């Protein structure tokens, strides 16, 4: 995934778009998502460590700092696996 001027591009491998798996993503992976900086990326990882794997992308909204608007901006770039 590449971020340029607030626009997020999904990484393409072997002709397929690759979404960020929020259950395995590292801080730098989260920081490539639109509107996610170091502080929120860290909160996502802390939430995952304390609560276990996400069961759906909607659960990401339980993380402090991820409201409805921010979630709407990133949902097309994320997945759970």
N, C-alpha and C positions, 0 to 999 in steps of 0.2 A: 504494500500500500504506500502511496506517495502523496504527500500533502504539499500543496503550493498555494500560498495566499489564501488560506482558509478553505480551499477546495480539496476534497479527499478523492483520491482515485484508488479503486480496488486493484490490487496486484493481480496480474494475469499470468498464470502458469499453465503451460500446455494448452493454450487456447481457452482456459476456463477462468472465470473470475473467482478469486479466493476471498471469502469473507473472514473476518477476525473471529476466531472461536474464543469467546469470553471465558471459557473454562480453562484455557491453556495460555492465553495471551500474557505477554510480559509488559512491563510498564511502557517500554518504547512502542509496543504495538498499539496500546490504548492511546498513546499520545499522537498517533497518526490519524485518529478519528477526529472529525470536525468538532471543535469546541471542547475537546478533552486535553487538559494540560497535565503537568506533573502531579499536582495536588489531587485532582479527581482520579487520575490513573492509579495513584497510590491507594485512594479510598476504595476503589473497585477491587484491587488485589487484597486489601485488608478484609473487606467484606467476604470475599471468596474464601480466604484462609479461615475466617471465623465461622462461616456458615456452610461451608462445603460448596460443591459445584452448583452452578446455576441450573435450574430445571427448565427455564425458558428465558428468552431475551427480555421479556417484560419484567422479570425479577430484578433486572438491572436498576429499575426505578426505585428500588428499596435503598440504594446507595445514596447517602447524603450528598447532595450536589447534582444529582441526576433527576431533573424534573421532567415534566411532560414535553416541554419544548426541546430540551437537549436530547431526550430519548428519540423524539421524532426526527431529529437531524442525523442520528447515528444508526437507527434501526436497520436501514438497508445495507449497512456495512458489517453487521455483526451476526453471529449465529451461536448456538450451543451444540456441542457434540459430546 
